[in-house]
Amino acid sequence: MFKRAGFAAAAATVALGGVLAWAAPRQRMQMSPESRAQAMVARVDKAVGGLNADQKTKMEAIYVKAFNDAASARQNGDYQSMRGIMTKANDDAKALLSPDQQAKFPAMMGRGRRGGGGH
């Protein structure tokens, strides 16, 4: 009987892990544009060696607008525009950076590792 209970507990643990793994990507997609922008600015901040307060404020505004615009484009099925929106946002964000920070920005966006693409 104890073996059966142990097996049931192990099976329940595996099932719970599967449900949590399935739900995790969807939770990220349901973040507000503001939360996504804050997360993106934090990622840039860490990658480029620190942003000042003015850079953070301006960059967050850039990404909030971009994430809102991209969501609208996605609702309209205009996936080509989504790529353009995010490319422009990344270019605008990069323009806020110092030359030293700009040198680190492409690698942070993944261009250095995969030869293209953003996030």
C-alpha positions as CSV (number, residue, x, y, z in Angstrom):
1,M,0.0,0.0,0.0
2,F,2.8,2.4,0.8
3,K,4.5,1.7,-2.5
4,R,1.2,2.6,-4.3
5,A,0.9,5.9,-2.3
6,G,4.5,6.7,-3.0
7,F,4.0,6.1,-6.7
8,A,0.8,8.3,-6.7
9,A,2.7,11.1,-4.9
10,A,5.5,10.9,-7.5
11,A,3.1,10.9,-10.4
12,A,1.3,13.9,-8.9
13,T,4.6,15.8,-8.6
14,V,5.5,15.1,-12.2
15,A,2.1,16.2,-13.4
16,L,2.3,19.4,-11.3
17,G,5.7,20.1,-12.8
18,G,4.3,19.7,-16.3
19,V,1.4,22.0,-15.6
20,L,3.7,24.7,-14.2
21,A,6.1,24.3,-17.2
22,W,3.2,24.7,-19.6
23,A,1.8,27.8,-17.8
24,A,5.1,29.6,-17.4
25,P,5.5,30.9,-21.0
26,R,1.9,32.0,-21.1
27,Q,2.3,34.0,-17.9
28,R,5.1,36.0,-19.5
29,M,3.0,36.7,-22.6
30,Q,0.2,38.1,-20.4
31,M,2.4,40.7,-18.8
32,S,1.3,44.3,-19.3
33,P,3.2,46.4,-21.8
34,E,4.5,48.4,-18.8
35,S,5.8,45.3,-17.1
36,R,7.4,44.0,-20.3
37,A,9.0,47.4,-20.8
38,Q,10.4,47.5,-17.3
39,A,11.8,44.0,-17.7
40,M,13.4,45.0,-21.0
41,V,15.0,48.1,-19.5
42,A,16.3,46.0,-16.7
43,R,17.8,43.5,-19.2
44,V,19.5,46.4,-21.1
45,D,20.7,48.0,-17.9
46,K,22.4,44.8,-16.8
47,A,23.8,44.1,-20.3
48,V,25.3,47.5,-21.0
49,G,26.8,48.1,-17.6
50,G,24.3,50.4,-16.1
51,L,21.8,53.0,-17.4
52,N,21.3,56.4,-15.8
53,A,17.8,57.5,-14.6
54,D,17.2,59.6,-17.7
55,Q,18.1,56.7,-20.0
56,K,15.8,54.3,-18.1
57,T,12.8,56.7,-18.2
58,K,13.2,57.4,-21.9
59,M,13.8,53.7,-22.8
60,E,10.9,52.5,-20.8
61,A,8.6,54.9,-22.7
62,I,10.0,53.7,-26.0
63,Y,9.3,50.1,-25.1
64,V,5.8,50.7,-23.6
65,K,4.8,52.3,-26.9
66,A,6.4,49.6,-28.9
67,F,4.7,46.8,-26.9
68,N,1.4,48.5,-27.2
69,D,1.8,49.1,-31.0
70,A,3.0,45.5,-31.5
71,A,0.0,44.1,-29.6
72,S,-2.3,46.1,-31.9
73,A,-0.5,44.8,-35.0
74,R,-0.7,41.3,-33.6
75,Q,-4.5,41.6,-33.1
76,N,-4.8,42.7,-36.7
77,G,-2.7,39.8,-37.9
78,D,0.0,42.2,-39.2
79,Y,3.1,40.2,-38.0
80,Q,5.4,42.0,-40.5
81,S,4.7,45.3,-38.8
82,M,5.4,43.8,-35.4
83,R,9.0,43.1,-36.5
84,G,9.4,46.7,-37.8
85,I,7.9,48.1,-34.6
86,M,10.4,46.2,-32.4
87,T,13.3,47.0,-34.7
88,K,12.5,50.7,-34.5
89,A,12.2,50.5,-30.7
90,N,15.5,48.8,-30.4
91,D,17.1,51.4,-32.6
92,D,15.6,54.2,-30.6
93,A,16.7,52.6,-27.4
94,K,20.2,52.2,-28.7
95,A,20.4,55.8,-29.7
96,L,20.0,56.7,-26.0
97,L,23.1,54.9,-25.1
98,S,26.7,56.1,-24.8
99,P,29.2,54.7,-27.4
100,D,30.5,52.2,-24.8
101,Q,27.0,51.0,-24.0
102,Q,26.1,50.9,-27.7
103,A,29.0,48.5,-28.3
104,K,27.4,46.0,-25.9
105,F,23.8,46.4,-27.0
106,P,23.8,44.2,-30.2
107,A,25.3,41.3,-28.2
108,M,22.6,41.7,-25.6
109,M,19.9,41.6,-28.3
110,G,21.2,38.3,-29.6
111,R,22.7,39.6,-32.8
112,G,26.2,38.6,-31.8
113,R,25.2,35.0,-31.0
114,R,22.7,34.1,-33.7
115,G,23.6,36.5,-36.5
116,G,20.3,38.3,-36.4
117,G,17.0,38.6,-34.6
118,G,16.0,40.4,-31.5
119,H,14.4,38.7,-28.6
